[in-house]
């Protein structure tokens, strides 16, 4: 798999570690509610791996502990450590108005107020104080911009771009 086909898949989490001896697994989630990771059907392990059903046992913050159907011991689960877990985009609900899946923002052109392209969205992060857009600048450096209406007043998914507010610094 690769290229545009990857746009059909959204990463919902990552396998962190095996827990106990019975095949439980710790998963870091990227869903708004950690337990929701199992709400969208089977999870694909990597983009080329098998689809596995997850039963969540407990959660704390953005981490869940659960068990994949068909896994009975720690050794099987340990092979999954570090693997990303995906679902088809079509299984997810449409985001609310003025809300976006981070997945949809990655790759968009970043333009200044004159319409000049100054970079591309490389990633969206949240380190606890709100979302930040990581911009791969045209000069090869990276910059972080707060994902707020004050810094990014225009998000144009159909046009493949976001527009920075006048005076937004990419230094």
CORHU-V923390 format. One record per residue. N is the residue number from 0. PHI is phi in whole degrees, 0 to 359 (NA if undefined). PSI is psi in whole degrees, -180 to 180 (* if undefined). OMEGA is omega in whole degrees, -180 to 180 (999 if undefined). Layout:
n=N phi=PHI psi=PSI omega=OMEGA
n=N phi=PHI psi=PSI omega=OMEGA
This chain:
n=0 phi=NA psi=157 omega=177
n=1 phi=172 psi=170 omega=176
n=2 phi=66 psi=-136 omega=-175
n=3 phi=298 psi=-31 omega=179
n=4 phi=301 psi=-31 omega=179
n=5 phi=296 psi=-26 omega=-180
n=6 phi=293 psi=-18 omega=178
n=7 phi=282 psi=-13 omega=-177
n=8 phi=248 psi=139 omega=179
n=9 phi=240 psi=129 omega=179
n=10 phi=282 psi=125 omega=-180
n=11 phi=252 psi=-10 omega=-179
n=12 phi=178 psi=-179 omega=180
n=13 phi=219 psi=139 omega=177
n=14 phi=286 psi=121 omega=-178
n=15 phi=267 psi=-46 omega=-175
n=16 phi=190 psi=160 omega=169
n=17 phi=283 psi=149 omega=179
n=18 phi=232 psi=123 omega=179
n=19 phi=71 psi=-165 omega=-175
n=20 phi=251 psi=-5 omega=-174
n=21 phi=263 psi=8 omega=177
n=22 phi=97 psi=12 omega=175
n=23 phi=289 psi=156 omega=-175
n=24 phi=223 psi=143 omega=175
n=25 phi=260 psi=128 omega=-177
n=26 phi=234 psi=128 omega=170
n=27 phi=277 psi=126 omega=-175
n=28 phi=255 psi=155 omega=176
n=29 phi=245 psi=14 omega=179
n=30 phi=272 psi=157 omega=-180
n=31 phi=300 psi=-41 omega=174
n=32 phi=246 psi=123 omega=-174
n=33 phi=306 psi=-46 omega=-178
n=34 phi=297 psi=-20 omega=-179
n=35 phi=294 psi=-13 omega=-178
n=36 phi=303 psi=-27 omega=-179
n=37 phi=265 psi=2 omega=-176
n=38 phi=280 psi=-11 omega=-171
n=39 phi=252 psi=18 omega=179
n=40 phi=93 psi=-166 omega=-178
n=41 phi=301 psi=148 omega=177
n=42 phi=258 psi=134 omega=177
n=43 phi=273 psi=130 omega=179
n=44 phi=275 psi=110 omega=-172
n=45 phi=67 psi=179 omega=178
n=46 phi=276 psi=-14 omega=-178
n=47 phi=245 psi=3 omega=-174
n=48 phi=270 psi=-173 omega=-180
n=49 phi=284 psi=161 omega=173
n=50 phi=267 psi=128 omega=-177
n=51 phi=233 psi=139 omega=175
n=52 phi=273 psi=136 omega=-178
n=53 phi=245 psi=132 omega=171
n=54 phi=251 psi=116 omega=-179
n=55 phi=281 psi=130 omega=180
n=56 phi=264 psi=-44 omega=179
n=57 phi=202 psi=165 omega=179
n=58 phi=217 psi=156 omega=174
n=59 phi=209 psi=118 omega=-177
n=60 phi=62 psi=-127 omega=-179
n=61 phi=260 psi=24 omega=180
n=62 phi=238 psi=138 omega=173
n=63 phi=239 psi=154 omega=168
n=64 phi=245 psi=131 omega=-178
n=65 phi=207 psi=-171 omega=179
n=66 phi=223 psi=130 omega=175
n=67 phi=280 psi=135 omega=177
n=68 phi=303 psi=131 omega=178
n=69 phi=91 psi=-6 omega=178
n=70 phi=257 psi=126 omega=-173
n=71 phi=241 psi=-9 omega=-180
n=72 phi=214 psi=165 omega=-175
n=73 phi=301 psi=-40 omega=-176
n=74 phi=300 psi=-42 omega=179
n=75 phi=298 psi=-43 omega=-177
n=76 phi=289 psi=-35 omega=-179
n=77 phi=301 psi=-28 omega=179
n=78 phi=292 psi=-17 omega=-178
n=79 phi=268 psi=-8 omega=-176
n=80 phi=307 psi=131 omega=179
n=81 phi=87 psi=-8 omega=-179
n=82 phi=283 psi=139 omega=176
n=83 phi=277 psi=148 omega=-177
n=84 phi=244 psi=127 omega=-174
n=85 phi=238 psi=158 omega=167
n=86 phi=227 psi=158 omega=175
n=87 phi=294 psi=137 omega=180
n=88 phi=306 psi=-37 omega=-177
n=89 phi=296 psi=-18 omega=178
n=90 phi=277 psi=-13 omega=-177
n=91 phi=270 psi=149 omega=176
n=92 phi=290 psi=155 omega=176
n=93 phi=294 psi=139 omega=178
n=94 phi=292 psi=155 omega=176
n=95 phi=296 psi=163 omega=177
n=96 phi=302 psi=138 omega=-177
n=97 phi=63 psi=22 omega=172
n=98 phi=237 psi=151 omega=-176
n=99 phi=217 psi=147 omega=168
n=100 phi=283 psi=134 omega=179
n=101 phi=308 psi=-39 omega=180
n=102 phi=308 psi=-37 omega=-178
n=103 phi=284 psi=-21 omega=-178
n=104 phi=275 psi=-30 omega=-177
n=105 phi=297 psi=129 omega=179
n=106 phi=97 psi=-13 omega=179
n=107 phi=294 psi=147 omega=174
n=108 phi=292 psi=144 omega=175
n=109 phi=251 psi=120 omega=-177
n=110 phi=243 psi=150 omega=173
n=111 phi=274 psi=-179 omega=-175
n=112 phi=295 psi=-17 omega=178
n=113 phi=272 psi=-7 omega=-178
n=114 phi=95 psi=1 omega=178
n=115 phi=284 psi=134 omega=178
n=116 phi=282 psi=124 omega=-178
n=117 phi=248 psi=-2 omega=179
n=118 phi=166 psi=-165 omega=178
n=119 phi=223 psi=150 omega=176
n=120 phi=290 psi=120 omega=-180
n=121 phi=268 psi=-39 omega=-178
n=122 phi=194 psi=168 omega=172
n=123 phi=235 psi=129 omega=-177
n=124 phi=239 psi=159 omega=170
n=125 phi=217 psi=111 omega=-179
n=126 phi=259 psi=16 omega=176
n=127 phi=115 psi=-17 omega=-178
n=128 phi=247 psi=18 omega=-179
n=129 phi=116 psi=165 omega=-178
n=130 phi=288 psi=141 omega=175
n=131 phi=236 psi=135 omega=176
n=132 phi=266 psi=124 omega=175
n=133 phi=270 psi=122 omega=-178
n=134 phi=253 psi=124 omega=170
n=135 phi=276 psi=103 omega=-176
n=136 phi=291 psi=157 omega=180
n=137 phi=298 psi=-25 omega=-180
n=138 phi=275 psi=2 omega=177
n=139 phi=99 psi=-16 omega=177
n=140 phi=277 psi=170 omega=176
n=141 phi=245 psi=153 omega=176
n=142 phi=218 psi=156 omega=177
n=143 phi=247 psi=137 omega=179
n=144 phi=230 psi=133 omega=177
n=145 phi=299 psi=137 omega=179
n=146 phi=272 psi=75 omega=179
n=147 phi=233 psi=159 omega=178
n=148 phi=296 psi=-30 omega=180
n=149 phi=294 psi=-36 omega=-179
n=150 phi=266 psi=-32 omega=-178
n=151 phi=228 psi=84 omega=-176
n=152 phi=284 psi=-18 omega=-177
n=153 phi=235 psi=123 omega=169
n=154 phi=240 psi=112 omega=-176
n=155 phi=241 psi=85 omega=-178
n=156 phi=298 psi=-43 omega=-179
n=157 phi=298 psi=-37 omega=180
n=158 phi=274 psi=-5 omega=177
n=159 phi=71 psi=36 omega=-175
n=160 phi=208 psi=158 omega=164
n=161 phi=238 psi=153 omega=-178
n=162 phi=239 psi=130 omega=178
n=163 phi=279 psi=145 omega=176
n=164 phi=292 psi=151 omega=176
n=165 phi=305 psi=135 omega=178
n=166 phi=87 psi=-4 omega=178
n=167 phi=289 psi=122 omega=-174
n=168 phi=268 psi=132 omega=176
n=169 phi=257 psi=22 omega=-180
n=170 phi=285 psi=* omega=999
